[in-house]
């Protein structure tokens, strides 16, 4: 537990993603349909136009009653080995591996969008591999009122860039404090999340609250404090971080139901260490799948692999992603 929490504290410039309105959630997006119908607009550097792969079904037709859950992956496991956790140098491998694994999309970290050439660089990779960008994760100390201006400045830079790439989700983490947050700190983070939500809406992006452990420890003090102030905000839980914080993922899904529009999926063994691929650990994903279907989950599900410090891979990451994708198909039915 301590090892996981230490990695969590060090890990990101990060976190995670919602959906472009309820109508967008309900579009059928199978990989085959995407390959047939994705529209690609490619811009020259600096032209201001977009690299966008369309999020539609065949000929843009609306989904049937059986909604298609989009299954992609977050690139944390690649960023974890990079200086400052900036995944930019390994983005070609990320897109190639995730395409090979049969994933529907890629979820970025916001640090990749801060480079001046981000839209061109990422857009070209997205087009080359026919793999859309669904969104990005973002973490900042939103409870610190005096940090708001700097955080907003970054957001006003990367959110429009994400929109140009066709992204539609922003998975947001509000930042850890040494002690449970005070009412004033909760007020401050809610104020900033409200502003970020408005900025996202202006660019066709849906913000969701992503969690590590700190948001849901202490009887979900942090998360409950935010929801009391922002009752309409959407949720994008990481099911494994829930477990590590002592929260039953099945019960969480049952309690929050349709507020959940986004998921992060990872697995761990009985001893609490992460498994190399999803499905190789001991989390009860059969029970999780049952509850997701009970609430008619129709959002997006991102595989996010992570490994303990010192872990040595037994196979290439692309193979673990492929194994994980097949596990989601067989066990969750997505």
Secondary structure, 3 states (H helix, E strand, C coil): CHHHHHHHHHCCCCCCCCCCHHHHHCCCCCHHHHHHHCCECCCCCCCCCCCCECCCCHHHCCCCCCCCCEEEEECHHHHCCCHHHCHHHHHHHHHHHHHHCCCCEEEEEHHHHCCCCHHHHHHHHHHHCCCEEEEEEEECCCCCHHHHHHHHHHHHHHHHHHHHCCCCEEEEECCCCCCCCCHHHHHHHHHHHHHHHHHHHHCCCEEEEECCCCCCHHHHHHHHHHHHHCCCCEEECEHHHHHHCCCCHHHHHHHHHHHECEEEECCECCCCCECCCCCCCCCCHHHHHHHHHHCCCCCEEEECCCCCCCCCCCCCHHHHHHHHHHHHHHHHCC
